[in-house]
Amino acid sequence: MKKIISKLLVCMSAAAFAMPLAACDDGDKAGTVRVFMPDGAPAIALAGLMDSGYSGASFTVVKADEIAAHVSSGKADMAIMPVNAAAKLYNKGVDIVMLSVNTHGNLYIVGNSPIDGFSELVGSRLGVIGQGNVPDLTLRMLLNDAHVAYEVSENAVTDKIALRYAGSGGELLPMLGAGHVDYALLGEPAATNAIKKFNKTMAADIQEMWEGAFESSYPQACLVAKGSLIDDRRDFVEAFLTALENTDGWAESNPDKAVAAVKANVASGIQSELGALTSDIVRRCNIRTVSADDSREDCTAYFTLLTKLQINDTLTALDKVPDAEFYYQSIA
């Protein structure tokens, strides 16, 4: 009760100074909708809207390992984030709803030579981004399916693949260049940047390996919104989704503008890791807006696999498959 009274007093004080009451509301009912996204392909997915500007929305590009905190704290009204992270927050009671899936697998293994299977990486050091999120978890499921042993180690391990984690593609690239890892699991556009910078090759396409193992594609990053935002401003959410879908293909046709749009919206104190883009790189980012309803089958299949992936003796990658309320139902 004290917290409620305190919040009311703050808002009453703000009104006395001619500030809108909405500024005190977590859902920002009448104000700017704050849209957050991690750097890289997720940001490219929103580049078309950032380039043209979208009335009533602000855009902020943050580090990949910060996006979940911005969502769970309520700082982000809408956000693109890894699908598994969104599911975990929802399962914990965070008031979010999945609006769409926006990237559909853009992971590649980069190294000195192509590989035909994971067994060829045994005895090697594999650098990995996204620990605990889609890149890492997708890799682990593929390794388990291929019955290839692995462990986390900075040094090569006999009869296993040594996994060495990095916080982002920008951190992993120097490790690859300096020879601290033999191969690197990277998303586009970082994968192509590594190939060009260090004279490497595309050793394996994770999307092809996933399809071969599970006969499906996998969702990687999704757009979520606060449930309160949907309740209070459903028309805005509907219009935003339509506008976003209408930008599908824009970044592929305008790669230079896409880079500029992302860099213009980077949060203070950080730098975007995006380098020069080409249409081919953007195409490999596998960006397209697919509604939550149309994505539900693929997401459920992926989440089900995550509930079976053991992280340790007592913990799985996901405690349960999110229920139907996780998926946004359009009024159209």
Disulfide bonds with the S-S distance in Angstrom:
none
